[in-house]
Amino acid sequence: MKVKQAAKVQSKWIKTKILLQNSSIKPFIPDTRRWNEANLKQMIRDYKMIYIKPERGTYGNGVIRAEHKEGSYKYQLKEKVHNFDSFPAFYQSLSRTVGKRSYLIQKGIRLLKHSGRRFDIRVMVQNSPQGVWEATGIIGRLGQKGKIVTNYHSGGRPLAIGTLLQSHLGTAQQTRLTEELYALGVRIARQMNKTYPNIRQIGVDVGLDAGMTPWIIEVNTNPDPYIFNQLKDKSMYRKVMRYRRAAKGK
């Protein structure tokens, strides 16, 4: 793949293809394919729940959650749920919603919940002032009730991951998981950096399923550092901002 000089990569499809080249990252990437009728039919029947998302987009805008159960189909966009008795009707409605825009279909991950609400995890990875990739922050994002995305700009609430994981894992297990997510984040940053050498920071959004398997939902090459300021402990925020300022000075 040709090396490109860019600090911000918008295409989720390109980012997915870059990560799939790394055998140590590939197992954590949900099945992701381009939007078309054949892929929709196969994936909704294989996985029962999928996400349909714009190839280019931010803040969870345009993300659709679709499900298939006992011959019926439904999808949710924002707070509205649409129900269908057949695949053709389901596809036609989705096709009108997607329109001419480029969309991807991704295997759905049934996220862990806290107080009945879905959550995922953001891992911040930055190039240090010494030029070394380092995981500098980790934070949970608790989705708003009734919404399918956890983004802060869509009403998600940033919380310490210990708060979200306390009913799922013990303290020692949480520490191990954090270390695993940090290591995964650094591998992702190094892999992205091979194709895009000007990248200085990434935000890796990770979903955990019931088996505690981490799934890479998305990699953001222009992550919002300010969500870390929502934590009571400001040490992560201070470090993230220090590295961010150093990167801008290079």
C-alpha positions in Angstrom: 0.0 0.0 0.0 1.4 3.4 -1.0 2.5 5.6 1.9 0.6 8.8 2.2 1.5 12.0 4.0 -1.5 12.7 6.2 -2.3 13.3 9.8 -6.0 12.6 9.6 -7.5 9.6 8.0 -11.3 9.8 7.4 -12.1 6.6 5.6 -13.1 3.7 8.0 -12.6 1.3 5.1 -9.0 2.3 4.5 -8.2 2.1 8.2 -9.7 -1.3 8.4 -7.7 -2.6 5.5 -4.5 -1.2 7.0 -5.1 -3.0 10.3 -6.1 -6.3 8.7 -2.5 -6.5 7.4 -1.3 -7.1 10.9 -1.9 -10.7 12.1 -1.7 -9.6 15.8 -4.5 -7.0 15.3 -6.7 -8.9 12.8 -8.4 -11.2 15.4 -9.9 -8.1 17.2 -11.5 -6.6 14.1 -15.2 -7.4 13.6 -16.1 -8.6 10.1 -16.5 -5.4 8.1 -17.7 -5.1 4.5 -18.9 -2.5 2.1 -22.6 -1.7 2.0 -24.6 -3.6 -0.7 -27.6 -5.9 -0.8 -25.7 -9.1 -0.9 -23.4 -8.3 2.1 -26.4 -7.0 4.1 -28.4 -10.2 3.5 -25.5 -12.5 4.4 -24.3 -10.5 7.4 -27.7 -9.9 9.0 -28.5 -13.7 8.7 -25.0 -14.8 10.0 -24.7 -12.4 12.9 -28.4 -11.5 13.7 -27.2 -8.0 14.7 -25.1 -5.6 12.7 -24.1 -2.0 12.5 -24.3 0.0 9.3 -22.1 3.1 9.4 -20.9 5.9 7.1 -17.5 5.2 5.7 -16.7 8.9 6.6 -18.3 10.4 9.6 -17.8 11.6 13.2 -19.6 11.6 16.5 -21.7 8.5 15.6 -23.8 10.5 13.1 -25.6 8.2 10.7 -24.9 5.0 12.5 -27.6 2.4 12.2 -28.1 -0.7 14.4 -30.0 -3.6 12.6 -31.3 -6.9 13.9 -32.9 -10.1 12.5 -35.0 -12.4 14.6 -37.4 -15.2 13.7 -38.2 -13.9 10.2 -38.6 -10.2 11.2 -36.1 -7.4 10.7 -35.7 -4.0 12.4 -33.2 -1.2 12.4 -32.7 1.8 14.6 -31.4 5.3 13.6 -31.1 7.7 16.4 -34.1 6.9 18.6 -36.5 5.7 15.9 -37.0 2.0 15.3 -38.3 0.6 12.0 -39.8 -2.9 11.8 -40.2 -5.1 8.8 -41.7 -8.6 8.0 -39.4 -9.3 5.0 -35.9 -8.8 3.9 -36.8 -6.9 0.7 -38.8 -4.3 2.6 -36.0 -4.0 5.2 -33.4 -3.5 2.5 -35.5 -1.0 0.5 -36.0 1.2 3.5 -32.3 1.0 4.5 -31.3 1.7 0.9 -33.4 4.9 0.9 -31.8 5.9 4.2 -28.2 5.2 3.0 -28.8 6.9 -0.4 -25.8 7.5 -2.6 -23.4 7.7 0.4 -20.6 5.2 1.0 -21.5 3.0 4.0 -20.0 0.0 5.7 -21.6 -3.0 7.4 -19.9 -4.3 10.6 -20.6 -7.4 12.7 -22.5 -6.2 15.7 -20.9 -6.5 19.1 -23.3 -6.9 22.0 -21.6 -4.5 24.4 -21.3 -4.9 28.1 -23.8 -2.8 30.0 -23.6 -0.6 33.2 -27.0 0.2 34.8 -28.7 -1.1 31.7 -26.8 1.1 29.3 -24.2 0.1 26.8 -20.7 1.2 27.1 -17.4 1.1 25.2 -13.8 2.2 25.9 -11.6 4.8 24.3 -7.8 4.2 24.5 -5.7 7.2 23.7 -2.3 6.5 22.1 0.2 9.3 21.4 3.7 9.7 20.0 5.7 10.9 23.1 8.1 13.9 23.0 10.8 11.2 22.7 9.2 9.8 19.5 7.9 6.6 21.1 4.3 5.4 20.8 2.6 5.3 24.2 -0.9 4.7 25.6 -1.6 7.8 27.6 -5.2 7.5 28.6 -8.2 5.2 28.9 -11.8 6.1 29.6 -15.2 4.5 29.4 -18.1 6.0 27.4 -21.6 5.2 28.7 -24.3 5.5 26.1 -27.5 7.4 26.7 -30.5 5.3 27.4 -32.3 4.4 24.1 -29.3 5.5 21.9 -27.2 3.1 19.9 -23.9 5.1 20.1 -21.8 6.1 23.1 -20.1 9.2 21.7 -19.9 12.2 24.1 -21.3 14.4 21.3 -24.3 12.1 21.1 -25.1 12.3 24.8 -22.6 9.6 26.0 -21.1 10.1 29.4 -17.4 9.8 30.0 -16.6 7.7 33.1 -13.6 6.0 34.7 -13.4 2.4 33.4 -13.3 1.1 36.9 -16.8 2.4 37.5 -18.1 0.6 34.4 -16.2 -2.6 34.9 -16.7 -3.0 38.7 -19.7 -5.3 38.3 -18.0 -7.4 35.6 -14.3 -7.8 36.7 -12.3 -7.7 39.9 -9.5 -5.2 40.4 -6.7 -7.4 39.3 -8.6 -8.5 36.2 -9.3 -4.8 35.4 -5.6 -4.1 35.6 -4.8 -6.9 33.2 -7.4 -5.8 30.8 -6.2 -2.2 30.8 -2.6 -3.4 30.1 -3.9 -5.6 27.2 -5.9 -2.6 25.7 -2.8 -0.3 26.1 -0.7 -2.9 24.2 -3.3 -3.3 21.5 -3.5 0.5 21.1 0.2 0.8 20.6 0.2 -2.0 18.0 -2.6 -0.2 16.2 -0.7 3.1 16.3 2.5 1.6 14.9 0.5 -0.2 12.1 -1.3 3.0 11.1 2.0 4.9 11.3 3.5 2.7 8.6 1.1 4.0 6.0 0.6 7.5 7.5 3.9 8.6 9.1 2.6 12.0 10.1 0.0 10.6 12.6 0.9 11.6 16.1 -2.1 10.4 18.0 -5.0 8.0 17.7 -8.1 7.1 19.7 -9.1 3.5 19.6 -12.7 2.7 20.4 -13.0 -0.8 21.9 -16.2 -2.8 22.7 -16.2 -5.6 25.2 -18.5 -8.6 24.8 -19.8 -10.9 27.5 -16.6 -13.0 27.1 -14.5 -9.9 27.7 -13.1 -10.1 24.2 -12.0 -6.6 23.0 -13.3 -5.6 19.6 -12.0 -2.7 17.6 -15.0 -0.6 16.8 -13.2 2.3 15.3 -9.8 4.1 15.1 -9.9 7.9 15.2 -6.9 9.7 13.9 -8.1 13.1 15.3 -9.4 12.1 18.8 -11.0 14.5 21.1 -8.6 14.9 24.1 -11.1 16.9 26.2 -13.2 13.9 27.3 -10.4 13.1 29.7 -11.0 16.4 31.5 -14.4 14.9 32.5 -12.7 12.5 34.9 -12.2 13.5 38.6 -8.6 12.5 38.4 -7.0 15.0 36.0 -3.6 13.2 35.6 -4.5 11.5 32.3 -5.9 14.7 30.9 -2.7 16.6 31.8 -0.5 14.0 30.2 -2.6 13.8 27.0 -2.5 17.5 26.6 1.2 17.7 27.3 1.9 15.1 24.6 -0.6 16.9 22.3 1.2 20.2 22.6 4.6 18.5 22.1 3.3 16.9 18.9 2.1 20.2 17.5 5.5 21.7 18.1 7.2 19.1 15.9 
